[in-house]
Amino acid sequence: MSPKILKYMVGSVLSDFLDCEVRHVGQPGDDGTDLNCFDRGQPLLIQIKRRGNPNKTEGIDVVKLIFASAFASGANSGMVSLS
């Protein structure tokens, strides 16, 4: 599955599961945000990471980037999705 299709799939699942609006914003220079999920007006910033090797781990920089992006945009939550 391509990274772009994975992002749309994750967005669709979150939209259905959380009953919220999801906007796809991922692109080069997106400051670590692939999706914005709006639940009752509160944004949830989401970074999606796709794995070729299931044993690979993600570094702390991914968490720092989503935290900084959430802080800068006024969001109070963020999430990193690994697949």
PDB file of N, CA, C and O in Angstrom:
ATOM      1  N   MET A   1       0.849  -1.168   0.000  1.00  0.00           N
ATOM      2  CA  MET A   1       0.000   0.000   0.000  1.00  0.00           C
ATOM      3  C   MET A   1       0.900   1.238   0.000  1.00  0.00           C
ATOM      4  O   MET A   1       1.877   1.302   0.746  1.00  0.00           O
ATOM      5  N   SER A   2       0.572   2.193  -0.820  1.00  0.00           N
ATOM      6  CA  SER A   2       1.381   3.414  -0.899  1.00  0.00           C
ATOM      7  C   SER A   2       1.153   4.275   0.351  1.00  0.00           C
ATOM      8  O   SER A   2       0.111   4.168   0.997  1.00  0.00           O
ATOM      9  N   PRO A   3       2.115   5.112   0.682  1.00  0.00           N
ATOM     10  CA  PRO A   3       1.947   5.992   1.843  1.00  0.00           C
ATOM     11  C   PRO A   3       0.711   6.885   1.726  1.00  0.00           C
ATOM     12  O   PRO A   3       0.021   7.112   2.719  1.00  0.00           O
ATOM     13  N   LYS A   4       0.424   7.389   0.530  1.00  0.00           N
ATOM     14  CA  LYS A   4      -0.734   8.264   0.341  1.00  0.00           C
ATOM     15  C   LYS A   4      -2.041   7.515   0.599  1.00  0.00           C
ATOM     16  O   LYS A   4      -2.931   8.039   1.270  1.00  0.00           O
ATOM     17  N   ILE A   5      -2.163   6.296   0.072  1.00  0.00           N
ATOM     18  CA  ILE A   5      -3.375   5.499   0.297  1.00  0.00           C
ATOM     19  C   ILE A   5      -3.512   5.160   1.774  1.00  0.00           C
ATOM     20  O   ILE A   5      -4.620   5.183   2.309  1.00  0.00           O
ATOM     21  N   LEU A   6      -2.401   4.845   2.445  1.00  0.00           N
ATOM     22  CA  LEU A   6      -2.433   4.554   3.877  1.00  0.00           C
ATOM     23  C   LEU A   6      -2.980   5.753   4.656  1.00  0.00           C
ATOM     24  O   LEU A   6      -3.787   5.575   5.569  1.00  0.00           O
ATOM     25  N   LYS A   7      -2.559   6.955   4.313  1.00  0.00           N
ATOM     26  CA  LYS A   7      -3.036   8.155   5.011  1.00  0.00           C
ATOM     27  C   LYS A   7      -4.533   8.330   4.829  1.00  0.00           C
ATOM     28  O   LYS A   7      -5.243   8.658   5.780  1.00  0.00           O
ATOM     29  N   TYR A   8      -5.018   8.113   3.609  1.00  0.00           N
ATOM     30  CA  TYR A   8      -6.465   8.225   3.378  1.00  0.00           C
ATOM     31  C   TYR A   8      -7.234   7.134   4.122  1.00  0.00           C
ATOM     32  O   TYR A   8      -8.330   7.382   4.626  1.00  0.00           O
ATOM     33  N   MET A   9      -6.666   5.928   4.194  1.00  0.00           N
ATOM     34  CA  MET A   9      -7.325   4.844   4.916  1.00  0.00           C
ATOM     35  C   MET A   9      -7.406   5.157   6.415  1.00  0.00           C
ATOM     36  O   MET A   9      -8.461   4.992   7.028  1.00  0.00           O
ATOM     37  N   VAL A  10      -6.293   5.608   7.002  1.00  0.00           N
ATOM     38  CA  VAL A  10      -6.291   5.962   8.419  1.00  0.00           C
ATOM     39  C   VAL A  10      -7.284   7.093   8.678  1.00  0.00           C
ATOM     40  O   VAL A  10      -8.014   7.062   9.669  1.00  0.00           O
ATOM     41  N   GLY A  11      -7.315   8.080   7.803  1.00  0.00           N
ATOM     42  CA  GLY A  11      -8.270   9.182   7.945  1.00  0.00           C
ATOM     43  C   GLY A  11      -9.709   8.705   7.893  1.00  0.00           C
ATOM     44  O   GLY A  11     -10.549   9.183   8.656  1.00  0.00           O
ATOM     45  N   SER A  12     -10.001   7.772   7.008  1.00  0.00           N
ATOM     46  CA  SER A  12     -11.356   7.234   6.888  1.00  0.00           C
ATOM     47  C   SER A  12     -11.754   6.460   8.142  1.00  0.00           C
ATOM     48  O   SER A  12     -12.874   6.600   8.633  1.00  0.00           O
ATOM     49  N   VAL A  13     -10.848   5.653   8.652  1.00  0.00           N
ATOM     50  CA  VAL A  13     -11.132   4.877   9.870  1.00  0.00           C
ATOM     51  C   VAL A  13     -11.364   5.811  11.053  1.00  0.00           C
ATOM     52  O   VAL A  13     -12.317   5.625  11.810  1.00  0.00           O
ATOM     53  N   LEU A  14     -10.500   6.814  11.220  1.00  0.00           N
ATOM     54  CA  LEU A  14     -10.673   7.760  12.327  1.00  0.00           C
ATOM     55  C   LEU A  14     -11.976   8.541  12.195  1.00  0.00           C
ATOM     56  O   LEU A  14     -12.673   8.763  13.186  1.00  0.00           O
ATOM     57  N   SER A  15     -12.303   8.955  10.980  1.00  0.00           N
ATOM     58  CA  SER A  15     -13.540   9.693  10.749  1.00  0.00           C
ATOM     59  C   SER A  15     -14.756   8.874  11.173  1.00  0.00           C
ATOM     60  O   SER A  15     -15.666   9.387  11.824  1.00  0.00           O
ATOM     61  N   ASP A  16     -14.761   7.594  10.795  1.00  0.00           N
ATOM     62  CA  ASP A  16     -15.881   6.724  11.159  1.00  0.00           C
ATOM     63  C   ASP A  16     -15.879   6.399  12.651  1.00  0.00           C
ATOM     64  O   ASP A  16     -16.927   6.446  13.296  1.00  0.00           O
ATOM     65  N   PHE A  17     -14.715   6.071  13.201  1.00  0.00           N
ATOM     66  CA  PHE A  17     -14.614   5.643  14.591  1.00  0.00           C
ATOM     67  C   PHE A  17     -14.904   6.777  15.568  1.00  0.00           C
ATOM     68  O   PHE A  17     -15.612   6.586  16.556  1.00  0.00           O
ATOM     69  N   LEU A  18     -14.353   7.960  15.289  1.00  0.00           N
ATOM     70  CA  LEU A  18     -14.516   9.100  16.195  1.00  0.00           C
ATOM     71  C   LEU A  18     -15.687  10.000  15.809  1.00  0.00           C
ATOM     72  O   LEU A  18     -16.010  10.948  16.524  1.00  0.00           O
ATOM     73  N   ASP A  19     -16.324   9.698  14.670  1.00  0.00           N
ATOM     74  CA  ASP A  19     -17.423  10.514  14.156  1.00  0.00           C
ATOM     75  C   ASP A  19     -16.999  11.980  14.095  1.00  0.00           C
ATOM     76  O   ASP A  19     -17.623  12.852  14.700  1.00  0.00           O
ATOM     77  N   CYS A  20     -15.919  12.228  13.344  1.00  0.00           N
ATOM     78  CA  CYS A  20     -15.346  13.562  13.264  1.00  0.00           C
ATOM     79  C   CYS A  20     -14.974  13.890  11.819  1.00  0.00           C
ATOM     80  O   CYS A  20     -15.026  13.033  10.936  1.00  0.00           O
ATOM     81  N   GLU A  21     -14.604  15.132  11.605  1.00  0.00           N
ATOM     82  CA  GLU A  21     -14.128  15.570  10.295  1.00  0.00           C
ATOM     83  C   GLU A  21     -12.617  15.384  10.240  1.00  0.00           C
ATOM     84  O   GLU A  21     -11.913  15.748  11.182  1.00  0.00           O
ATOM     85  N   VAL A  22     -12.116  14.820   9.147  1.00  0.00           N
ATOM     86  CA  VAL A  22     -10.681  14.621   8.968  1.00  0.00           C
ATOM     87  C   VAL A  22     -10.243  15.341   7.696  1.00  0.00           C
ATOM     88  O   VAL A  22     -10.853  15.185   6.638  1.00  0.00           O
ATOM     89  N   ARG A  23      -9.185  16.124   7.815  1.00  0.00           N
ATOM     90  CA  ARG A  23      -8.605  16.814   6.652  1.00  0.00           C
ATOM     91  C   ARG A  23      -7.203  16.285   6.424  1.00  0.00           C
ATOM     92  O   ARG A  23      -6.420  16.145   7.364  1.00  0.00           O
ATOM     93  N   HIS A  24      -6.892  15.995   5.179  1.00  0.00           N
ATOM     94  CA  HIS A  24      -5.567  15.516   4.796  1.00  0.00           C
ATOM     95  C   HIS A  24      -4.697  16.728   4.476  1.00  0.00           C
ATOM     96  O   HIS A  24      -5.015  17.516   3.585  1.00  0.00           O
ATOM     97  N   VAL A  25      -3.600  16.866   5.212  1.00  0.00           N
ATOM     98  CA  VAL A  25      -2.732  18.033   5.050  1.00  0.00           C
ATOM     99  C   VAL A  25      -1.285  17.649   4.775  1.00  0.00           C
ATOM    100  O   VAL A  25      -0.450  18.529   4.567  1.00  0.00           O
ATOM    101  N   GLY A  26      -0.971  16.378   4.767  1.00  0.00           N
ATOM    102  CA  GLY A  26       0.406  15.920   4.595  1.00  0.00           C
ATOM    103  C   GLY A  26       0.986  16.282   3.247  1.00  0.00           C
ATOM    104  O   GLY A  26       0.376  16.051   2.204  1.00  0.00           O
ATOM    105  N   GLN A  27       2.173  16.853   3.287  1.00  0.00           N
ATOM    106  CA  GLN A  27       2.939  17.201   2.097  1.00  0.00           C
ATOM    107  C   GLN A  27       4.341  17.563   2.562  1.00  0.00           C
ATOM    108  O   GLN A  27       4.572  17.681   3.765  1.00  0.00           O
ATOM    109  N   PRO A  28       5.272  17.741   1.653  1.00  0.00           N
ATOM    110  CA  PRO A  28       6.598  18.169   2.097  1.00  0.00           C
ATOM    111  C   PRO A  28       6.503  19.493   2.867  1.00  0.00           C
ATOM    112  O   PRO A  28       5.811  20.416   2.439  1.00  0.00           O
ATOM    113  N   GLY A  29       7.195  19.575   3.993  1.00  0.00           N
ATOM    114  CA  GLY A  29       7.184  20.769   4.818  1.00  0.00           C
ATOM    115  C   GLY A  29       5.936  20.915   5.669  1.00  0.00           C
ATOM    116  O   GLY A  29       5.567  22.027   6.046  1.00  0.00           O
ATOM    117  N   ASP A  30       5.275  19.787   5.978  1.00  0.00           N
ATOM    118  CA  ASP A  30       4.019  19.834   6.738  1.00  0.00           C
ATOM    119  C   ASP A  30       4.223  19.886   8.249  1.00  0.00           C
ATOM    120  O   ASP A  30       3.254  19.808   9.004  1.00  0.00           O
ATOM    121  N   ASP A  31       5.458  20.014   8.695  1.00  0.00           N
ATOM    122  CA  ASP A  31       5.790  20.076  10.125  1.00  0.00           C
ATOM    123  C   ASP A  31       5.307  18.849  10.886  1.00  0.00           C
ATOM    124  O   ASP A  31       4.939  18.946  12.056  1.00  0.00           O
ATOM    125  N   GLY A  32       5.308  17.695  10.223  1.00  0.00           N
ATOM    126  CA  GLY A  32       4.986  16.443  10.901  1.00  0.00           C
ATOM    127  C   GLY A  32       3.508  16.141  11.006  1.00  0.00           C
ATOM    128  O   GLY A  32       3.127  15.220  11.728  1.00  0.00           O
ATOM    129  N   THR A  33       2.664  16.880  10.316  1.00  0.00           N
ATOM    130  CA  THR A  33       1.226  16.638  10.405  1.00  0.00           C
ATOM    131  C   THR A  33       0.707  16.102   9.078  1.00  0.00           C
ATOM    132  O   THR A  33       0.820  16.764   8.047  1.00  0.00           O
ATOM    133  N   ASP A  34       0.139  14.900   9.107  1.00  0.00           N
ATOM    134  CA  ASP A  34      -0.452  14.301   7.909  1.00  0.00           C
ATOM    135  C   ASP A  34      -1.960  14.499   7.855  1.00  0.00           C
ATOM    136  O   ASP A  34      -2.532  14.683   6.780  1.00  0.00           O
ATOM    137  N   LEU A  35      -2.602  14.459   9.019  1.00  0.00           N
ATOM    138  CA  LEU A  35      -4.051  14.599   9.106  1.00  0.00           C
ATOM    139  C   LEU A  35      -4.406  15.550  10.233  1.00  0.00           C
ATOM    140  O   LEU A  35      -3.728  15.596  11.259  1.00  0.00           O
ATOM    141  N   ASN A  36      -5.475  16.310  10.034  1.00  0.00           N
ATOM    142  CA  ASN A  36      -6.092  17.092  11.110  1.00  0.00           C
ATOM    143  C   ASN A  36      -7.465  16.498  11.341  1.00  0.00           C
ATOM    144  O   ASN A  36      -8.272  16.399  10.416  1.00  0.00           O
ATOM    145  N   CYS A  37      -7.726  16.108  12.556  1.00  0.00           N
ATOM    146  CA  CYS A  37      -9.015  15.526  12.929  1.00  0.00           C
ATOM    147  C   CYS A  37      -9.705  16.517  13.856  1.00  0.00           C
ATOM    148  O   CYS A  37      -9.133  16.935  14.863  1.00  0.00           O
ATOM    149  N   PHE A  38     -10.940  16.894  13.514  1.00  0.00           N
ATOM    150  CA  PHE A  38     -11.674  17.877  14.312  1.00  0.00           C
ATOM    151  C   PHE A  38     -12.850  17.193  14.989  1.00  0.00           C
ATOM    152  O   PHE A  38     -13.793  16.757  14.329  1.00  0.00           O
ATOM    153  N   ASP A  39     -12.787  17.104  16.303  1.00  0.00           N
ATOM    154  CA  ASP A  39     -13.846  16.504  17.101  1.00  0.00           C
ATOM    155  C   ASP A  39     -14.411  17.586  18.010  1.00  0.00           C
ATOM    156  O   ASP A  39     -13.750  18.015  18.956  1.00  0.00           O
ATOM    157  N   ARG A  40     -15.629  18.025  17.725  1.00  0.00           N
ATOM    158  CA  ARG A  40     -16.271  19.114  18.480  1.00  0.00           C
ATOM    159  C   ARG A  40     -15.422  20.385  18.453  1.00  0.00           C
ATOM    160  O   ARG A  40     -15.359  21.117  19.441  1.00  0.00           O
ATOM    161  N   GLY A  41     -14.770  20.641  17.319  1.00  0.00           N
ATOM    162  CA  GLY A  41     -13.974  21.845  17.155  1.00  0.00           C
ATOM    163  C   GLY A  41     -12.560  21.756  17.682  1.00  0.00           C
ATOM    164  O   GLY A  41     -11.751  22.643  17.408  1.00  0.00           O
ATOM    165  N   GLN A  42     -12.231  20.707  18.437  1.00  0.00           N
ATOM    166  CA  GLN A  42     -10.887  20.544  18.992  1.00  0.00           C
ATOM    167  C   GLN A  42     -10.019  19.763  18.009  1.00  0.00           C
ATOM    168  O   GLN A  42     -10.349  18.623  17.682  1.00  0.00           O
ATOM    169  N   PRO A  43      -8.912  20.347  17.526  1.00  0.00           N
ATOM    170  CA  PRO A  43      -8.076  19.630  16.563  1.00  0.00           C
ATOM    171  C   PRO A  43      -7.189  18.563  17.211  1.00  0.00           C
ATOM    172  O   PRO A  43      -6.660  18.742  18.308  1.00  0.00           O
ATOM    173  N   LEU A  44      -7.050  17.472  16.507  1.00  0.00           N
ATOM    174  CA  LEU A  44      -6.108  16.404  16.855  1.00  0.00           C
ATOM    175  C   LEU A  44      -5.176  16.282  15.664  1.00  0.00           C
ATOM    176  O   LEU A  44      -5.626  15.949  14.567  1.00  0.00           O
ATOM    177  N   LEU A  45      -3.881  16.545  15.852  1.00  0.00           N
ATOM    178  CA  LEU A  45      -2.906  16.446  14.777  1.00  0.00           C
ATOM    179  C   LEU A  45      -2.362  15.022  14.726  1.00  0.00           C
ATOM    180  O   LEU A  45      -2.041  14.434  15.759  1.00  0.00           O
ATOM    181  N   ILE A  46      -2.262  14.474  13.515  1.00  0.00           N
ATOM    182  CA  ILE A  46      -1.880  13.072  13.363  1.00  0.00           C
ATOM    183  C   ILE A  46      -0.722  12.956  12.379  1.00  0.00           C
ATOM    184  O   ILE A  46      -0.767  13.506  11.278  1.00  0.00           O
ATOM    185  N   GLN A  47       0.305  12.240  12.787  1.00  0.00           N
ATOM    186  CA  GLN A  47       1.440  11.894  11.934  1.00  0.00           C
ATOM    187  C   GLN A  47       1.375  10.397  11.674  1.00  0.00           C
ATOM    188  O   GLN A  47       1.234   9.619  12.617  1.00  0.00           O
ATOM    189  N   ILE A  48       1.473   9.978  10.427  1.00  0.00           N
ATOM    190  CA  ILE A  48       1.388   8.561  10.063  1.00  0.00           C
ATOM    191  C   ILE A  48       2.740   8.099   9.546  1.00  0.00           C
ATOM    192  O   ILE A  48       3.330   8.729   8.669  1.00  0.00           O
ATOM    193  N   LYS A  49       3.220   7.003  10.093  1.00  0.00           N
ATOM    194  CA  LYS A  49       4.488   6.417   9.679  1.00  0.00           C
ATOM    195  C   LYS A  49       4.232   5.010   9.143  1.00  0.00           C
ATOM    196  O   LYS A  49       3.607   4.186   9.809  1.00  0.00           O
ATOM    197  N   ARG A  50       4.715   4.750   7.950  1.00  0.00           N
ATOM    198  CA  ARG A  50       4.559   3.436   7.314  1.00  0.00           C
ATOM    199  C   ARG A  50       5.876   2.681   7.423  1.00  0.00           C
ATOM    200  O   ARG A  50       6.946   3.241   7.184  1.00  0.00           O
ATOM    201  N   ARG A  51       5.789   1.429   7.779  1.00  0.00           N
ATOM    202  CA  ARG A  51       6.972   0.602   7.992  1.00  0.00           C
ATOM    203  C   ARG A  51       7.162  -0.430   6.885  1.00  0.00           C
ATOM    204  O   ARG A  51       6.227  -1.151   6.534  1.00  0.00           O
ATOM    205  N   GLY A  52       8.358  -0.497   6.344  1.00  0.00           N
ATOM    206  CA  GLY A  52       8.732  -1.597   5.473  1.00  0.00           C
ATOM    207  C   GLY A  52       9.249  -2.752   6.316  1.00  0.00           C
ATOM    208  O   GLY A  52       9.069  -3.921   5.973  1.00  0.00           O
ATOM    209  N   ASN A  53       9.892  -2.407   7.424  1.00  0.00           N
ATOM    210  CA  ASN A  53      10.454  -3.381   8.356  1.00  0.00           C
ATOM    211  C   ASN A  53       9.708  -3.252   9.684  1.00  0.00           C
ATOM    212  O   ASN A  53       9.833  -2.231  10.359  1.00  0.00           O
ATOM    213  N   PRO A  54       8.932  -4.276  10.071  1.00  0.00           N
ATOM    214  CA  PRO A  54       8.144  -4.177  11.315  1.00  0.00           C
ATOM    215  C   PRO A  54       8.990  -4.097  12.583  1.00  0.00           C
ATOM    216  O   PRO A  54       8.470  -3.759  13.646  1.00  0.00           O
ATOM    217  N   ASN A  55      10.278  -4.400  12.490  1.00  0.00           N
ATOM    218  CA  ASN A  55      11.137  -4.346  13.670  1.00  0.00           C
ATOM    219  C   ASN A  55      11.794  -2.977  13.859  1.00  0.00           C
ATOM    220  O   ASN A  55      12.458  -2.744  14.869  1.00  0.00           O
ATOM    221  N   LYS A  56      11.614  -2.079  12.901  1.00  0.00           N
ATOM    222  CA  LYS A  56      12.206  -0.750  13.000  1.00  0.00           C
ATOM    223  C   LYS A  56      11.436   0.082  14.022  1.00  0.00           C
ATOM    224  O   LYS A  56      10.213  -0.019  14.120  1.00  0.00           O
ATOM    225  N   THR A  57      12.149   0.894  14.771  1.00  0.00           N
ATOM    226  CA  THR A  57      11.510   1.762  15.764  1.00  0.00           C
ATOM    227  C   THR A  57      11.596   3.220  15.299  1.00  0.00           C
ATOM    228  O   THR A  57      12.446   3.581  14.486  1.00  0.00           O
ATOM    229  N   GLU A  58      10.722   4.017  15.822  1.00  0.00           N
ATOM    230  CA  GLU A  58      10.702   5.440  15.481  1.00  0.00           C
ATOM    231  C   GLU A  58      11.452   6.206  16.550  1.00  0.00           C
ATOM    232  O   GLU A  58      11.335   5.897  17.736  1.00  0.00           O
ATOM    233  N   GLY A  59      12.210   7.188  16.147  1.00  0.00           N
ATOM    234  CA  GLY A  59      12.960   8.010  17.089  1.00  0.00           C
ATOM    235  C   GLY A  59      12.079   9.029  17.789  1.00  0.00           C
ATOM    236  O   GLY A  59      10.939   9.262  17.388  1.00  0.00           O
ATOM    237  N   ILE A  60      12.605   9.619  18.814  1.00  0.00           N
ATOM    238  CA  ILE A  60      11.883  10.610  19.614  1.00  0.00           C
ATOM    239  C   ILE A  60      11.589  11.874  18.814  1.00  0.00           C
ATOM    240  O   ILE A  60      10.691  12.634  19.177  1.00  0.00           O
ATOM    241  N   ASP A  61      12.330  12.113  17.733  1.00  0.00           N
ATOM    242  CA  ASP A  61      12.129  13.322  16.939  1.00  0.00           C
ATOM    243  C   ASP A  61      10.722  13.413  16.355  1.00  0.00           C
ATOM    244  O   ASP A  61      10.201  14.515  16.186  1.00  0.00           O
ATOM    245  N   VAL A  62      10.102  12.286  16.046  1.00  0.00           N
ATOM    246  CA  VAL A  62       8.739  12.286  15.512  1.00  0.00           C
ATOM    247  C   VAL A  62       7.769  12.814  16.564  1.00  0.00           C
ATOM    248  O   VAL A  62       6.882  13.610  16.256  1.00  0.00           O
ATOM    249  N   VAL A  63       7.939  12.373  17.788  1.00  0.00           N
ATOM    250  CA  VAL A  63       7.067  12.823  18.882  1.00  0.00           C
ATOM    251  C   VAL A  63       7.311  14.302  19.165  1.00  0.00           C
ATOM    252  O   VAL A  63       6.360  15.051  19.386  1.00  0.00           O
ATOM    253  N   LYS A  64       8.557  14.726  19.162  1.00  0.00           N
ATOM    254  CA  LYS A  64       8.876  16.139  19.392  1.00  0.00           C
ATOM    255  C   LYS A  64       8.260  17.019  18.310  1.00  0.00           C
ATOM    256  O   LYS A  64       7.741  18.094  18.612  1.00  0.00           O
ATOM    257  N   LEU A  65       8.311  16.581  17.065  1.00  0.00           N
ATOM    258  CA  LEU A  65       7.784  17.376  15.969  1.00  0.00           C
ATOM    259  C   LEU A  65       6.268  17.516  16.051  1.00  0.00           C
ATOM    260  O   LEU A  65       5.745  18.610  15.843  1.00  0.00           O
ATOM    261  N   ILE A  66       5.553  16.436  16.349  1.00  0.00           N
ATOM    262  CA  ILE A  66       4.093  16.535  16.439  1.00  0.00           C
ATOM    263  C   ILE A  66       3.704  17.382  17.664  1.00  0.00           C
ATOM    264  O   ILE A  66       2.722  18.123  17.618  1.00  0.00           O
ATOM    265  N   PHE A  67       4.464  17.275  18.744  1.00  0.00           N
ATOM    266  CA  PHE A  67       4.210  18.101  19.926  1.00  0.00           C
ATOM    267  C   PHE A  67       4.413  19.583  19.597  1.00  0.00           C
ATOM    268  O   PHE A  67       3.584  20.421  19.951  1.00  0.00           O
ATOM    269  N   ALA A  68       5.518  19.900  18.918  1.00  0.00           N
ATOM    270  CA  ALA A  68       5.793  21.290  18.547  1.00  0.00           C
ATOM    271  C   ALA A  68       4.734  21.823  17.587  1.00  0.00           C
ATOM    272  O   ALA A  68       4.312  22.973  17.706  1.00  0.00           O
ATOM    273  N   SER A  69       4.304  21.000  16.644  1.00  0.00           N
ATOM    274  CA  SER A  69       3.264  21.418  15.698  1.00  0.00           C
ATOM    275  C   SER A  69       1.948  21.667  16.413  1.00  0.00           C
ATOM    276  O   SER A  69       1.250  22.633  16.105  1.00  0.00           O
ATOM    277  N   ALA A  70       1.601  20.813  17.359  1.00  0.00           N
ATOM    278  CA  ALA A  70       0.365  20.993  18.127  1.00  0.00           C
ATOM    279  C   ALA A  70       0.439  22.284  18.942  1.00  0.00           C
ATOM    280  O   ALA A  70      -0.519  23.058  18.976  1.00  0.00           O
ATOM    281  N   PHE A  71       1.554  22.508  19.583  1.00  0.00           N
ATOM    282  CA  PHE A  71       1.722  23.723  20.385  1.00  0.00           C
ATOM    283  C   PHE A  71       1.616  24.968  19.509  1.00  0.00           C
ATOM    284  O   PHE A  71       0.923  25.922  19.864  1.00  0.00           O
ATOM    285  N   ALA A  72       2.301  24.959  18.365  1.00  0.00           N
ATOM    286  CA  ALA A  72       2.321  26.124  17.470  1.00  0.00           C
ATOM    287  C   ALA A  72       0.946  26.430  16.879  1.00  0.00           C
ATOM    288  O   ALA A  72       0.623  27.589  16.621  1.00  0.00           O
ATOM    289  N   SER A  73       0.135  25.387  16.665  1.00  0.00           N
ATOM    290  CA  SER A  73      -1.172  25.599  16.049  1.00  0.00           C
ATOM    291  C   SER A  73      -2.294  25.780  17.075  1.00  0.00           C
ATOM    292  O   SER A  73      -3.437  26.045  16.701  1.00  0.00           O
ATOM    293  N   GLY A  74      -1.978  25.640  18.351  1.00  0.00           N
ATOM    294  CA  GLY A  74      -2.994  25.793  19.392  1.00  0.00           C
ATOM    295  C   GLY A  74      -3.789  24.530  19.648  1.00  0.00           C
ATOM    296  O   GLY A  74      -4.762  24.559  20.401  1.00  0.00           O
ATOM    297  N   ALA A  75      -3.397  23.419  19.040  1.00  0.00           N
ATOM    298  CA  ALA A  75      -4.073  22.146  19.288  1.00  0.00           C
ATOM    299  C   ALA A  75      -3.645  21.623  20.658  1.00  0.00           C
ATOM    300  O   ALA A  75      -2.543  21.916  21.123  1.00  0.00           O
ATOM    301  N   ASN A  76      -4.514  20.855  21.297  1.00  0.00           N
ATOM    302  CA  ASN A  76      -4.151  20.328  22.601  1.00  0.00           C
ATOM    303  C   ASN A  76      -3.873  18.825  22.568  1.00  0.00           C
ATOM    304  O   ASN A  76      -3.697  18.208  23.619  1.00  0.00           O
ATOM    305  N   SER A  77      -3.833  18.232  21.378  1.00  0.00           N
ATOM    306  CA  SER A  77      -3.493  16.810  21.310  1.00  0.00           C
ATOM    307  C   SER A  77      -2.934  16.438  19.949  1.00  0.00           C
ATOM    308  O   SER A  77      -3.213  17.082  18.938  1.00  0.00           O
ATOM    309  N   GLY A  78      -2.140  15.384  19.954  1.00  0.00           N
ATOM    310  CA  GLY A  78      -1.537  14.862  18.741  1.00  0.00           C
ATOM    311  C   GLY A  78      -1.379  13.365  18.854  1.00  0.00           C
ATOM    312  O   GLY A  78      -1.472  12.804  19.946  1.00  0.00           O
ATOM    313  N   MET A  79      -1.140  12.713  17.725  1.00  0.00           N
ATOM    314  CA  MET A  79      -1.035  11.261  17.716  1.00  0.00           C
ATOM    315  C   MET A  79      -0.072  10.842  16.616  1.00  0.00           C
ATOM    316  O   MET A  79      -0.034  11.451  15.547  1.00  0.00           O
ATOM    317  N   VAL A  80       0.704   9.802  16.883  1.00  0.00           N
ATOM    318  CA  VAL A  80       1.561   9.192  15.874  1.00  0.00           C
ATOM    319  C   VAL A  80       1.000   7.803  15.605  1.00  0.00           C
ATOM    320  O   VAL A  80       0.855   6.996  16.523  1.00  0.00           O
ATOM    321  N   SER A  81       0.690   7.530  14.357  1.00  0.00           N
ATOM    322  CA  SER A  81       0.148   6.232  13.955  1.00  0.00           C
ATOM    323  C   SER A  81       1.235   5.466  13.206  1.00  0.00           C
ATOM    324  O   SER A  81       1.769   5.956  12.212  1.00  0.00           O
ATOM    325  N   LEU A  82       1.559   4.278  13.678  1.00  0.00           N
ATOM    326  CA  LEU A  82       2.572   3.438  13.039  1.00  0.00           C
ATOM    327  C   LEU A  82       1.903   2.232  12.384  1.00  0.00           C
ATOM    328  O   LEU A  82       1.018   1.598  12.961  1.00  0.00           O
ATOM    329  N   SER A  83       2.340   1.937  11.185  1.00  0.00           N
ATOM    330  CA  SER A  83       1.811   0.745  10.530  1.00  0.00           C
ATOM    331  C   SER A  83       2.894   0.053   9.744  1.00  0.00           C
ATOM    332  O   SER A  83       2.641  -0.976   9.118  1.00  0.00           O
TER     333      SER A  83
END
